[in-house]
């Protein structure tokens, strides 16, 4: 199988990861100042969804578009939705562990392991949802490296989310997080080897969608997350008394 990466789309996937990370960092600011338990839960879910959907899930599928091959490809709908749910759930639980009380290293370490495992799980669920006339095998050593990168990235993301203040520092943190997420993704991609079979596998009960449709949807999700982040940033600037 002939395969190569389009540098422009690789860069786009990085930009999407940065924007998603920045959105999550904006939303995290609402967690420590939440006045009620319901507000805290809403802030945690919002931040987890922004990180899971924008920085990780959308980046993954746009990154998949960067892989140019000479074979037909589609995605199983059920597997794709599972990968989305795994990304959001893992990031939300990580935010909940760190944001449910006083921030500490004792909370950060288990949250990072849980979230990193979830991020890696999202990647490989997303890979498993691919429908193509080829069999995929994986190098377990590279898979392990990709999981370690995901855990380290999660540690950095959670630490920065709860410790960095100001839009400039948040954006710098988002740049670092984007490197980590993309590093995990493209490392995970190198773990896969393909053997052409010439037979397109059947999709599950939910059917299949084209590669282009999934990646357009991923781009749309990333745009929505960015708009949300801008809205939250403006809301905080308009209500400085709540940030004190």
Beta strands, then each sheet from edge to edge (+ up, - down):
strand 1: 3-5
strand 2: 67-69
strand 3: 73-76
strand 4: 130-132
strand 5: 134-138
strand 6: 192-196
strand 7: 208-210
sheet 1: 1+ 2-
sheet 2: 4+ 3- 7+
sheet 3: 5+ 6-
end
